[in-house]
Amino acid sequence: MPDRLPISVFIIAKNEADRIPVALRAVRDWADEVIVIDSGSDDATVAVSEALGARVLFNAWRGYGPQKVFGEGQCRNAWLLNIDADEEISPELADEIRALFAQGEPACSAYTVPILPLYPFQERGHPWTAFHHPVRLYRRDRAGFKDALVHDSVVVHEGPIGQLKGMVVHRSFRSLAHHVDKVNGYSSAQAEDLVNKGRDPSWLSLLLLPAFAFFKQYVLRREFANGIDGIVVSHMYAFQRFIRLAKARELNRLRRRAARKES
């Protein structure tokens, strides 16, 4: 269609049938193609995505970075837009992207976007809390995801980086229980990554980090703007920062114990 932008949107997903429709509906009317990289869903993710116009491909899970690198390779356009299955391009951001391409080739090689976190118990997120501004829109010949297993991010190799103001709404957790489950799995991968890099958390970091993490989220990242909801979110952030260090300490001790037994 002539009114579609020369952008390939790609999304990695697994068991996201309940959330991915919001992500797909926000981009399907103006992006040239939408690709979902499924890593083995046993719910209706594939069927739902295809019904909403996405091309679905399977790729076995090897980590966040490798999965997104694979997704990049499946896209046919020079310009790529990456979003997660639990994210939504706001109408304001969609209009901003349209305006960016209205005059032809955008001036920058890549563009950052603000991520607005939103919990199920929140009616709306305060824009002050959109502290994270990753690169999500970029030219594939000048930028791309690194293949890190845990920390997936776009590296820009050439050209300037612009900033877009429209929000990406991030509904990362279905509930507080889902947050705990997700942190449990993700922190295990983070802990292993820390240990493999030679990190062994000290007693001082375990003692002080939770308090600092709460302060960082509540004050520096301005969760106070969300009132009581901000207190809950900040405590959850402090927990996820703490538990990855606690697991790294545990893993280090278990490995040392195993090494002693072998010797």
Contacts in CASP RR format, 6 or more apart in sequence:
PFRMAT RR
TARGET T0000
AUTHOR 0000-0000-0000
METHOD contacts of the structure
MODEL  1
MPDRLPISVFIIAKNEADRIPVALRAVRDWADEVIVIDSGSDDATVAVSE
ALGARVLFNAWRGYGPQKVFGEGQCRNAWLLNIDADEEISPELADEIRAL
FAQGEPACSAYTVPILPLYPFQERGHPWTAFHHPVRLYRRDRAGFKDALV
HDSVVVHEGPIGQLKGMVVHRSFRSLAHHVDKVNGYSSAQAEDLVNKGRD
PSWLSLLLLPAFAFFKQYVLRREFANGIDGIVVSHMYAFQRFIRLAKARE
LNRLRRRAARKES
3 30 0 8 1.000
4 30 0 8 1.000
4 31 0 8 1.000
4 32 0 8 1.000
5 30 0 8 1.000
5 31 0 8 1.000
5 32 0 8 1.000
5 79 0 8 1.000
5 97 0 8 1.000
5 98 0 8 1.000
5 101 0 8 1.000
6 32 0 8 1.000
6 77 0 8 1.000
6 78 0 8 1.000
6 79 0 8 1.000
6 101 0 8 1.000
7 31 0 8 1.000
7 32 0 8 1.000
7 77 0 8 1.000
7 79 0 8 1.000
7 80 0 8 1.000
7 81 0 8 1.000
7 97 0 8 1.000
7 101 0 8 1.000
7 137 0 8 1.000
8 31 0 8 1.000
8 32 0 8 1.000
8 33 0 8 1.000
8 34 0 8 1.000
8 35 0 8 1.000
8 75 0 8 1.000
8 76 0 8 1.000
8 77 0 8 1.000
8 79 0 8 1.000
8 80 0 8 1.000
8 81 0 8 1.000
9 27 0 8 1.000
9 31 0 8 1.000
9 33 0 8 1.000
9 34 0 8 1.000
9 35 0 8 1.000
9 80 0 8 1.000
9 81 0 8 1.000
9 82 0 8 1.000
9 83 0 8 1.000
10 34 0 8 1.000
10 35 0 8 1.000
10 36 0 8 1.000
10 37 0 8 1.000
10 68 0 8 1.000
10 71 0 8 1.000
10 72 0 8 1.000
10 74 0 8 1.000
10 75 0 8 1.000
10 80 0 8 1.000
10 81 0 8 1.000
10 82 0 8 1.000
11 20 0 8 1.000
11 23 0 8 1.000
11 24 0 8 1.000
11 34 0 8 1.000
11 35 0 8 1.000
11 36 0 8 1.000
11 37 0 8 1.000
11 54 0 8 1.000
11 82 0 8 1.000
11 83 0 8 1.000
11 84 0 8 1.000
11 85 0 8 1.000
12 36 0 8 1.000
12 37 0 8 1.000
12 39 0 8 1.000
12 64 0 8 1.000
12 67 0 8 1.000
12 68 0 8 1.000
12 71 0 8 1.000
12 84 0 8 1.000
12 85 0 8 1.000
13 20 0 8 1.000
13 36 0 8 1.000
13 37 0 8 1.000
13 38 0 8 1.000
13 39 0 8 1.000
13 41 0 8 1.000
13 45 0 8 1.000
13 49 0 8 1.000
13 85 0 8 1.000
14 38 0 8 1.000
14 39 0 8 1.000
14 40 0 8 1.000
14 41 0 8 1.000
14 45 0 8 1.000
14 61 0 8 1.000
15 41 0 8 1.000
15 42 0 8 1.000
15 43 0 8 1.000
15 45 0 8 1.000
16 41 0 8 1.000
16 43 0 8 1.000
16 45 0 8 1.000
16 85 0 8 1.000
16 86 0 8 1.000
17 41 0 8 1.000
17 43 0 8 1.000
17 44 0 8 1.000
17 45 0 8 1.000
17 47 0 8 1.000
17 48 0 8 1.000
18 43 0 8 1.000
18 174 0 8 1.000
19 85 0 8 1.000
19 86 0 8 1.000
19 171 0 8 1.000
19 174 0 8 1.000
20 36 0 8 1.000
20 45 0 8 1.000
20 48 0 8 1.000
20 49 0 8 1.000
20 85 0 8 1.000
21 48 0 8 1.000
21 52 0 8 1.000
22 88 0 8 1.000
22 171 0 8 1.000
23 83 0 8 1.000
23 84 0 8 1.000
23 85 0 8 1.000
23 86 0 8 1.000
23 87 0 8 1.000
23 88 0 8 1.000
23 89 0 8 1.000
24 34 0 8 1.000
24 36 0 8 1.000
24 49 0 8 1.000
24 52 0 8 1.000
24 53 0 8 1.000
24 54 0 8 1.000
25 52 0 8 1.000
26 88 0 8 1.000
26 89 0 8 1.000
26 90 0 8 1.000
26 94 0 8 1.000
27 34 0 8 1.000
27 81 0 8 1.000
27 83 0 8 1.000
27 89 0 8 1.000
27 94 0 8 1.000
28 34 0 8 1.000
28 52 0 8 1.000
28 53 0 8 1.000
28 54 0 8 1.000
30 94 0 8 1.000
30 97 0 8 1.000
30 98 0 8 1.000
31 81 0 8 1.000
32 76 0 8 1.000
32 77 0 8 1.000
33 55 0 8 1.000
33 75 0 8 1.000
33 76 0 8 1.000
33 77 0 8 1.000
34 53 0 8 1.000
34 54 0 8 1.000
34 55 0 8 1.000
35 54 0 8 1.000
35 55 0 8 1.000
35 56 0 8 1.000
35 57 0 8 1.000
35 71 0 8 1.000
35 74 0 8 1.000
35 75 0 8 1.000
36 45 0 8 1.000
36 46 0 8 1.000
36 49 0 8 1.000
36 54 0 8 1.000
36 55 0 8 1.000
36 56 0 8 1.000
36 57 0 8 1.000
36 85 0 8 1.000
37 57 0 8 1.000
37 58 0 8 1.000
37 59 0 8 1.000
37 67 0 8 1.000
37 68 0 8 1.000
37 70 0 8 1.000
37 71 0 8 1.000
37 74 0 8 1.000
38 45 0 8 1.000
38 46 0 8 1.000
38 49 0 8 1.000
38 56 0 8 1.000
38 57 0 8 1.000
38 58 0 8 1.000
38 59 0 8 1.000
39 58 0 8 1.000
39 59 0 8 1.000
39 60 0 8 1.000
39 61 0 8 1.000
39 67 0 8 1.000
40 58 0 8 1.000
40 60 0 8 1.000
40 61 0 8 1.000
45 85 0 8 1.000
46 56 0 8 1.000
49 56 0 8 1.000
50 56 0 8 1.000
57 71 0 8 1.000
57 74 0 8 1.000
59 67 0 8 1.000
59 70 0 8 1.000
59 71 0 8 1.000
61 67 0 8 1.000
62 149 0 8 1.000
63 149 0 8 1.000
63 150 0 8 1.000
64 148 0 8 1.000
64 149 0 8 1.000
64 150 0 8 1.000
64 151 0 8 1.000
64 152 0 8 1.000
65 145 0 8 1.000
65 146 0 8 1.000
65 147 0 8 1.000
65 148 0 8 1.000
65 149 0 8 1.000
65 152 0 8 1.000
66 147 0 8 1.000
66 149 0 8 1.000
67 152 0 8 1.000
68 82 0 8 1.000
68 145 0 8 1.000
68 152 0 8 1.000
69 144 0 8 1.000
69 145 0 8 1.000
69 146 0 8 1.000
69 147 0 8 1.000
72 80 0 8 1.000
72 140 0 8 1.000
72 144 0 8 1.000
72 145 0 8 1.000
73 140 0 8 1.000
75 140 0 8 1.000
77 140 0 8 1.000
78 139 0 8 1.000
78 140 0 8 1.000
78 141 0 8 1.000
79 106 0 8 1.000
79 137 0 8 1.000
79 138 0 8 1.000
79 139 0 8 1.000
79 140 0 8 1.000
80 137 0 8 1.000
80 138 0 8 1.000
80 139 0 8 1.000
80 140 0 8 1.000
80 144 0 8 1.000
81 89 0 8 1.000
81 97 0 8 1.000
81 136 0 8 1.000
81 137 0 8 1.000
82 136 0 8 1.000
82 145 0 8 1.000
82 154 0 8 1.000
83 89 0 8 1.000
83 136 0 8 1.000
83 168 0 8 1.000
84 170 0 8 1.000
86 170 0 8 1.000
86 171 0 8 1.000
86 172 0 8 1.000
87 115 0 8 1.000
87 168 0 8 1.000
87 169 0 8 1.000
87 170 0 8 1.000
87 171 0 8 1.000
88 168 0 8 1.000
88 169 0 8 1.000
88 171 0 8 1.000
89 97 0 8 1.000
89 168 0 8 1.000
90 116 0 8 1.000
90 166 0 8 1.000
90 167 0 8 1.000
90 168 0 8 1.000
90 169 0 8 1.000
92 165 0 8 1.000
92 166 0 8 1.000
92 167 0 8 1.000
93 113 0 8 1.000
93 164 0 8 1.000
93 165 0 8 1.000
93 166 0 8 1.000
93 167 0 8 1.000
93 168 0 8 1.000
96 164 0 8 1.000
96 165 0 8 1.000
96 166 0 8 1.000
97 137 0 8 1.000
97 164 0 8 1.000
100 106 0 8 1.000
100 111 0 8 1.000
100 164 0 8 1.000
107 160 0 8 1.000
108 159 0 8 1.000
108 160 0 8 1.000
108 161 0 8 1.000
108 162 0 8 1.000
109 138 0 8 1.000
109 139 0 8 1.000
109 142 0 8 1.000
109 143 0 8 1.000
109 156 0 8 1.000
109 158 0 8 1.000
109 159 0 8 1.000
109 160 0 8 1.000
109 161 0 8 1.000
110 135 0 8 1.000
110 137 0 8 1.000
110 138 0 8 1.000
110 139 0 8 1.000
110 142 0 8 1.000
110 143 0 8 1.000
110 154 0 8 1.000
110 156 0 8 1.000
110 159 0 8 1.000
110 161 0 8 1.000
110 162 0 8 1.000
111 135 0 8 1.000
111 136 0 8 1.000
111 137 0 8 1.000
111 138 0 8 1.000
111 161 0 8 1.000
111 162 0 8 1.000
111 163 0 8 1.000
111 164 0 8 1.000
112 133 0 8 1.000
112 134 0 8 1.000
112 135 0 8 1.000
112 136 0 8 1.000
112 161 0 8 1.000
112 162 0 8 1.000
112 163 0 8 1.000
112 164 0 8 1.000
113 133 0 8 1.000
113 134 0 8 1.000
113 136 0 8 1.000
113 137 0 8 1.000
113 164 0 8 1.000
113 166 0 8 1.000
113 167 0 8 1.000
113 168 0 8 1.000
114 127 0 8 1.000
114 130 0 8 1.000
114 132 0 8 1.000
114 133 0 8 1.000
114 164 0 8 1.000
114 165 0 8 1.000
114 166 0 8 1.000
114 167 0 8 1.000
114 168 0 8 1.000
115 130 0 8 1.000
115 132 0 8 1.000
115 133 0 8 1.000
115 134 0 8 1.000
115 167 0 8 1.000
115 168 0 8 1.000
115 170 0 8 1.000
116 125 0 8 1.000
116 127 0 8 1.000
116 129 0 8 1.000
116 130 0 8 1.000
116 167 0 8 1.000
116 168 0 8 1.000
116 169 0 8 1.000
116 170 0 8 1.000
117 125 0 8 1.000
117 129 0 8 1.000
117 130 0 8 1.000
117 170 0 8 1.000
117 172 0 8 1.000
117 233 0 8 1.000
118 124 0 8 1.000
118 125 0 8 1.000
118 169 0 8 1.000
118 170 0 8 1.000
118 171 0 8 1.000
119 171 0 8 1.000
119 173 0 8 1.000
119 176 0 8 1.000
119 229 0 8 1.000
119 232 0 8 1.000
119 233 0 8 1.000
120 171 0 8 1.000
120 173 0 8 1.000
120 174 0 8 1.000
120 175 0 8 1.000
121 176 0 8 1.000
121 229 0 8 1.000
121 232 0 8 1.000
122 226 0 8 1.000
122 229 0 8 1.000
125 226 0 8 1.000
126 222 0 8 1.000
126 225 0 8 1.000
126 226 0 8 1.000
127 167 0 8 1.000
128 222 0 8 1.000
128 225 0 8 1.000
129 221 0 8 1.000
129 222 0 8 1.000
129 223 0 8 1.000
129 225 0 8 1.000
129 226 0 8 1.000
130 167 0 8 1.000
131 220 0 8 1.000
131 221 0 8 1.000
131 222 0 8 1.000
133 163 0 8 1.000
134 153 0 8 1.000
134 154 0 8 1.000
135 143 0 8 1.000
135 153 0 8 1.000
135 154 0 8 1.000
135 156 0 8 1.000
135 161 0 8 1.000
136 154 0 8 1.000
136 168 0 8 1.000
137 164 0 8 1.000
138 144 0 8 1.000
138 154 0 8 1.000
138 156 0 8 1.000
142 156 0 8 1.000
142 157 0 8 1.000
142 158 0 8 1.000
142 159 0 8 1.000
143 154 0 8 1.000
143 155 0 8 1.000
143 156 0 8 1.000
143 157 0 8 1.000
143 158 0 8 1.000
144 154 0 8 1.000
144 155 0 8 1.000
144 156 0 8 1.000
144 157 0 8 1.000
145 152 0 8 1.000
145 153 0 8 1.000
145 154 0 8 1.000
145 155 0 8 1.000
146 152 0 8 1.000
146 153 0 8 1.000
146 154 0 8 1.000
146 155 0 8 1.000
149 189 0 8 1.000
149 193 0 8 1.000
150 186 0 8 1.000
150 189 0 8 1.000
150 190 0 8 1.000
150 193 0 8 1.000
151 193 0 8 1.000
172 179 0 8 1.000
172 182 0 8 1.000
173 179 0 8 1.000
173 182 0 8 1.000
176 232 0 8 1.000
176 236 0 8 1.000
179 236 0 8 1.000
183 236 0 8 1.000
183 239 0 8 1.000
183 240 0 8 1.000
183 243 0 8 1.000
184 243 0 8 1.000
186 240 0 8 1.000
187 240 0 8 1.000
187 243 0 8 1.000
187 244 0 8 1.000
187 247 0 8 1.000
188 247 0 8 1.000
190 244 0 8 1.000
190 247 0 8 1.000
190 248 0 8 1.000
191 244 0 8 1.000
191 245 0 8 1.000
191 247 0 8 1.000
191 248 0 8 1.000
191 250 0 8 1.000
191 251 0 8 1.000
192 248 0 8 1.000
192 251 0 8 1.000
194 201 0 8 1.000
194 244 0 8 1.000
194 245 0 8 1.000
194 248 0 8 1.000
195 248 0 8 1.000
195 251 0 8 1.000
195 252 0 8 1.000
195 255 0 8 1.000
199 248 0 8 1.000
200 248 0 8 1.000
200 249 0 8 1.000
200 252 0 8 1.000
201 245 0 8 1.000
201 246 0 8 1.000
201 248 0 8 1.000
201 249 0 8 1.000
205 245 0 8 1.000
206 242 0 8 1.000
206 245 0 8 1.000
206 246 0 8 1.000
206 249 0 8 1.000
209 238 0 8 1.000
209 241 0 8 1.000
209 242 0 8 1.000
209 245 0 8 1.000
210 238 0 8 1.000
210 239 0 8 1.000
210 241 0 8 1.000
210 242 0 8 1.000
211 238 0 8 1.000
213 237 0 8 1.000
213 238 0 8 1.000
213 241 0 8 1.000
213 242 0 8 1.000
214 234 0 8 1.000
214 235 0 8 1.000
214 237 0 8 1.000
214 238 0 8 1.000
216 237 0 8 1.000
217 223 0 8 1.000
217 233 0 8 1.000
217 234 0 8 1.000
217 237 0 8 1.000
217 238 0 8 1.000
218 224 0 8 1.000
218 230 0 8 1.000
218 231 0 8 1.000
218 234 0 8 1.000
223 229 0 8 1.000
223 230 0 8 1.000
223 231 0 8 1.000
223 233 0 8 1.000
223 234 0 8 1.000
224 230 0 8 1.000
226 233 0 8 1.000
END
